[in-house]
Amino acid sequence: MKIEIKKSEKPIEYNDAIHFLEERLTQLNEKKADELIWILEHPSIYTAGTSYNENEILDKSIDLIRSNRGGKITYHGPGQIICYFVINLNKRNKDIRKLITNIENTIINTLKEYKINSFNDKKNIGIWVNDKKKIKKVAAIGVRVRKWIAYHGFSINVKNNLDVYKKIIPCGISDRDVSSLNEIRPQDYTDLKNKIINHFIRNLNV
């Protein structure tokens, strides 16, 4: 199955990105386009998934976009890598759980290349690290499936501002912190985008 790889250098507005994904989903369903993996960054924005609660907004003045993805409230902004996708599960045994596992393994495998040990959590979706004896989140996952085509994606905190998470209860989890790769292990993450793409394609083909 052919997958188009798209990498945007300039930040893409959240609503513009989602509109693009939904158009691609329609085209893919009509067999007029290929599957998609899209790497980008967003300008600063808070988004709320379909299962969020109002009490998870600690600062009521924030600019919040309500999204049709799964999950709760999270933040996107400069220094955070977003990996969006439009993947046809009709050709992948209609297995949503396997797709989530593929995403988790993609992030874990990628971070391992940077000597960062990370793991998933069955109770709290996302990817976590044990940093200074504290469990902290470094990657968030939000997926929606329509007509067995999965879209939206995942984000990895690389060197973004972490203070923004104090204005919300990130992903509805109040007893764990959020971190970034640069805070955990400062190093050159220039090639991170390419490594994400390579691991994701490999995992999708397993």
N, C-alpha and C positions, 0 to 999 in steps of 0.2 A: 504494500500500500504506500503510495507516494505521499510524503508529508512536506508541505511548504515550510521553509524556515524563514522567519521574518525577524529582523533586529532593528529597532528604532533607536537612533542616537539621541534625539530630542525628546523631552517628556511629552507624554500623550495624555490628554484630558480623560478622566475616568469614563464619562458617558460616551465619548467618542470611541473609546476602545471597546466598550460593551456593545455599542451599535455595530461596530465592525464584526465582532464575534458572532452576533446574532444573524447578520447578513450572510456570513460565511456558513453558519449552520444551515440556513435555508438553501444555499447553493450546494452544499455538500449533500443534503437530503435529496436534492433534485439531480445529483450527479453532475453538477456543473462546475465543481471546484474540488481541490484536494484538501486533505486534512491539514491542520495548521499548528505550528508551534511558534509563538511570538514572544520575544524578549523585549522588555521595555521598562521605563520608570514612569511614575505619575507625579504631577505636582502634589503638594500637600493636600490630603483629603481623608476624611473619615467615612467609611462605608459600613452599612448595617445589613447583614444577611437576613434571611427569612425567619430566623428563630431568635432574634435579639429582643431584649426587654428594655423599656425606657429607663429603668433604674440603673442600667449599665452605662448611662451617659452621666458622668460626674460633673462635667462642665457644660451646662445647657447652652452656652454661647457658640459651641463649635459648629462648623459647617458640616452637615451630615447628609450623605446620599444614601437613600434606601435602595438596596440592590436585590435582584432576584436569585442571587447565589445562595447556597446553603451557608449555615454558620451564623455568627453573631457580629459584634462590632469590632472592626480593626482599623488600622491606620495605614495609609500609603503615602510615600513621599520620597524626595531625593535621597539617594544613598541606599535605597531598597530596590532589589531586582525583582521584577514581576515576570513570571512565566505563564502566559495565557496559552490556551490550546483549544482546538476544536477537533475532537477525536471520535471516530465512528465506531461505537460499540456493537453495531449490527454485525460488523466483520470481526469482532473480538469477543464472541460468545456472550454478548450482553452481560458482561461481568463487571459491575460497578466496583465491587470489593477489590477485584484484581487491579483495576485502574488506580484506586487509592493506594494500594500496596506498591504499585509501580512508581507512583509519585513519591511516596515515602522513601522508597529505595533509591530513587534518583537523587533526592536531597542528601540522604545519608552517605551514598557512594561518592557524591561530589565533595562533600565536606571532609570525607576521609582523605581525599587527595591533598587537603590542606592541614592534615594531621589534627583534625577536630573530630572527636568521637561524639556522635549524636544518635538519637533513638526516637522511635515513635511511642505513643502512649494510647492504649486502647480506650481509655476513658476520656482523654482530652486530645482531640485531633490536632495535628501539627507535628513539628519536629523540635526536639528538646536537647539541651546539653546539661551536664552536671558541671557547673562552674563555681569553684570555691565553695563546694558542698551545698550549693543551691541549684535547684532545677529551674532552668530558664528557657524560655521559648525563643527560637531563632527563625522559625519558618511557620507560616500559616497556610492552610489549605482550604479552599472553598470551591465546590463543584456543583454544577447544575446539569441535569440530564433531560433532554427533550427529544422524543422520537428515537431514543437510544443513541443520541449523539451527545457526548459530554463536552461541556465548555466551562469557561472561567479558568481557574488555575491555582497557582501558589505563589507565595512571595517569600523572599529570603532577606533578612536584615543584614546588610553588609557594613555600612558605616553611616546609618541614618541617625537622626536625633531621637534619643530614647525618652526624653522628657515629655514628648507628645502623648505617650501612653498613660500619663498620670491623669489625663482628662477623661479617660474611659476605663471600663473594666474590660481589658482586651480579651476578645473571644469568650467573654463571660466567666473568665477564670480569675478570681480575686486573690488567691493564695500563692501565686507564682509570678516571678518577674519575667520581663522581656529583655532580651539582650541582642547583641549584634556580633557578627563574626569579628569585626575589628576590635571590639571590646574584649572578646574572649582570647583572640590570638592575632595581634596586629601583624599584618604581612601584606604582600602584593596580591590583590584579588582581581587583577586586570583580566585574566583569562577565565574567570568564573562563569561568564555567560556561555562560552563555548563548551565548557565542561558540563554544564547543566544540560545543554542540548544533546551532547553526545551520550550522556548517561540515560536521558529520557528516551531517546530513540532506541537505544539498546534494550532498555527495560520493556518498552512497548512491544518489541519484537520477540520477547521471550515466550 
